[in-house]
Amino acid sequence: MRKDRYGRVIEDISSTDSQAAHNLALSIDERLQALVYRELNNAVAFNKAESGTAVLVDVNTGEVLAMANSPSYNPNNFAGTSKDTMRNRAITDVFEPGSTVKPMVVMTALQRGIVNENTVLNTIPYRINGHEIKDVARYSELTLTGVLQKSSNVGVSKLALAMPSSALVDTYSRFGLGKATNLGLVGERSGLYPQKQRWSDIERATFSFGYGLMVTPLQLARVYATIGSYGIYRPLSITKVDPPVPGERVFPESLVRTVVHMMESVALPGGGGVKAAIKGYRIAIKTGTAKKVGPDGRYINKYIAYTAGVAPASHPRFALVVVINDPQAGKYYGGAVSAPVFGAIMGGVLRTMNIEPDALATAEKSELVINQGEGTGGRS
């Protein structure tokens, strides 16, 4: 109750008992953040790259466990620090995702009944609208698993051309591409996503291997977290999620499980991401390489190297995306540049978190790919 100087009541104020506020805790794990930054920083220096970004996510909660950029800076001392260095590239930089979208193409083709797990595709180079669609190494035939293991542009483009143009647009969108994560971080971009009604055949083909759209590393991490949860889409969070978010099923579990198993071949001998292999653990990954786009919107002779995946593959706990921007040390393929970083980071994460090894003994491993090769190993 408030009174004036004469003692007259001028306001009757009701009071309520105080209530304890909710606990607020960052999801970032200090140990994992240090590990991710150390390995990423070493890789950027080794590959003489312009920059690098890595994002680690808990697939069961959507919590961001680590988010690192290199080069970095001291937040306690901005002296001499450029604005470019202060940028959080995980949310501000957009790139064409390249071959990292191929698992979603295979899932969509399986869902629509265009192929089955045992389908063998003709992967001889061919032409569309005057443009040649080819792979780094030439293969006359590849199984569906082989298409992912060898990162076949020919294979996924044929799958894309066998379905309506809206099919991949819908699947990519379900997994979160084209949508901001809404973490509340300043400067986040939602990427660039096609909104066209008509697609040429060459646009449909290149869309299947990651051209014609742009994503942030954080968006790509959300895609792979959704893959790791076997088709359950959850919002990402930089704070501890309590209670857990049930998420939304965006793709049939059985199909995602099938493709996750196929993705294991990428890190096995003969796969484009064998340098990501982690002793004692099964991992399901996809490497990718994309040309950079210059200020005028045209492609330039610079590259982005990606590796994205989940582990342990038998029961995924973590999703990781590694992006190396413009490596200048001689190699630029994702399998050569970003895959080793993925292996170093994910291996450290699995050991730090005491995740039980799940790899089969060498003698027990089954052959996942049947192909007729005319070239050497695949690269992507």
Buried (B, 14 or more C-beta within 10 A) or exposed (E): EEEEEEEEEEEEEEEEEEEEEEEEEEBBBEEBBBBBBBBBBBBBEBBEBBBBBBBBBBBBBBBBBBBBBBBBBEEEEEEEBEEEBEBBBBBBBBBBBBBBBBBBBBBBBBBBEBBEBEBBBEBEEBEBEEEEBBBBBBBEBBBBBBBBBBBBBBBBBBBBBEBEBEBBBEBBEBBBBBBBBEBEBEEBBBBBBBEEEEBEBBBBBBBBBBBBBBBBBBBBBBBBBBBBBBBBBBBBBBBEBEEEBEBEBBBBEEBBEBBBBBBBBBBBEBBBBBBBBBEEBBBBBBBBBBBBBEEEEEEEEBBBBBBBBBBBBBEBBBBBBBBBBBBEEEBBBBBBBBBBBBBBBBBBBBBEBEBEEBBEEEEEEEEBBEBEBEEEBBBB
